[in-house]
């Protein structure tokens, strides 16, 4: 991308600095834009990789015990015994499941939503020359890359990757005799360190480097959400780091932090001191885990807000409500974690408390979504690809959010807990929710990054294909879950199906309808895979032969990220930036254009 | 391209970038140690037995004063810079680093003592009583029980404990570190020479006794695998120790590059020392919490 940047930029601005060389420019760069793009490409690669793991799992669920065509052979030659004959064994299924979750959350969505877009856009939006600590920023990416490599390598060690789910509940995670979990923990320590450095950097940048006149209530909404997200990462991740250290001690030094007294594994007493608490891991994990959910969704809301404001040509409806709601979500997200633990027997009083806070946090979330919906009212909407994705985000996130309420209630969670309903719920939030918003972001900021538009035709094929396939994949899962199908079953529930002779006459056995949905969903997942091909082609092709942007502000946007040269040079701005107005002054009566950039002074009053 | 406020504070926040950065970093550190302290509380309240007096209070107190002294000297070094006294800065900073190394030295001495100290649990009550008598003579069972009661502060409970729940505490011949029953048996050893600890209130070590490994149910040095107490003790103090080491390395770097920075930019140098000092105070503060929960409570 960088190479095309230089070849296609107008030779307008002269290079003040001497050329720092390839390594310093692209690999060990301290420029926030390069780091953002590094994060972006790495995260997109991991997103695709995590998706492919899921395709393998879906095959196994639809056709339990059957060899995977083509890929099966490859898996067998790469991974050996666990994929014997091209069949994904239950162990491998577990490893793929655990790593799908880990990769999607920690190596794909967070780095893409927070680190990639945040790094590229936030300093531009606040009128800063770079991040506050450019070298720390580089180290942050390097830690992320090391963590990613450790996670990736763990597939190929003897015994394979971690198998205890992305939540890594102890004692299971500790007593599995392979070393995949140790790799997982080490990888997490690097990823957490990376996030912490990033979070410190983001907060310091937004507080210290805002351009003159950029007051708090003039910050674009995207910058606000990144600011709040950074605080969540800063304060929620360390307890998981603590938990990781404790689990590492259990795994490597034989301590018993999460291992109870009297633990028996495969019929034998486990040789440990005991006295630990499995519940402690869950508390420490979910203390991160729930705020993490907001790390996944808040940046997406920020992207959608920017795209909607620009493409409706009117100000965001309720900017202040949006800001205060995001702050409220940030605070409350720290006191809802135990709603993941209703079934652990932690006590009804604690459950009631967390049930209450969980219901409270839905209020600001609904305010945000409502404001975004209201922003459409009366706008003259441009239906370009970024806008289509942003528009699709709204109902998709709505479905994801509202189906979460029954999980937040103690009594209904008893039935739904650990079922496919949960899978459908959080995938609606993250996949057609967050990922759609991130696609919107890619289509939206691509012209600023490269100086060329992405293809609208391919974009629209990508959009409609993804929208339809996503719903075909996840909607049936609600029904499977309501029928009682559990998650994390490598045979897709065949053991508990009515068709299994062992379950004859069992009332709660899974009916054929439920089982057939497995096959249907797998077909839909392949459709989703096909729908991503136009996007991949589009990202690479458009760098070379996309339509060139007409000027530096191709979408006629108001925020400062569009008031720079295209692509922005090292140091970002060619003139001094002073901010005179709020972020979304679209269609202001009496102005010559339908957008007034934040750095445009008011016209001098006529004498 | 110049990033603003790297040296001079931004007027509306009153902070230069690095100072805000370190405060944010410390906030995350509070959450990290907060998570570990919470784990400590949860493990302790849910445990049946929690030992006391396993670590030496005088040694811990000494280390506490060493760290507090280093916090004073690090402030003095920063103040010396602000007053323009480079040589005073060097002196105070060197004193800080000496304190840090002293702290780590004492800590490693404490660790070594733990790694070579053993508890042995026996297979059944009769075997246990046999060894108690061998160790402490006729009233052996009483002496061992006394040590047990003192260790777990069980004076006020009427609970009785089976002799085979009670361990014999002492040292192995040759002072090996990290020995376990598994390691000893796989080394084809059948017996060990075991020197029991002195009875409660005295310092007279009994003579070494011979213990058959076939009589032993569990044997563990004072390592994380020994018990939840030692697990959390080693985890938190080791993590704290790493912070001391990291901080000392950074401060030593400031000391050794002092002349260079003094010429280049005294103000920025003072800022760097201030930021390093803030981290150092935090490390000190963590110890102020650690000392009571590990040594005193």
Interface residues (C-beta under 8 A of the other chain):
Chain A: X129 X130 X132 X133 X134 X136 X196 X199 X200 X201 X203 X204 X207 X208 X209 X234 X235 X236 X237 X238 X239 X240 X241 X242 X243 X245 X246 X249 X253 X254 X255 X256 X257 X271 X272 X273 X275 X276 X277 X280 X283 X284 X287 X570 X571
Chain B: X1 X2 X3 X4 X5 X10 X13 X15 X17 X18 X20 X21 X24 X25 X27 X28 X29 X31 X32 X33 X34 X35 X36 X38 X39 X42 X43 X46 X47 X48 X182 X220 X223 X224 X225 X226 X227 X228 X230 X231 X232 X234 X235 X239
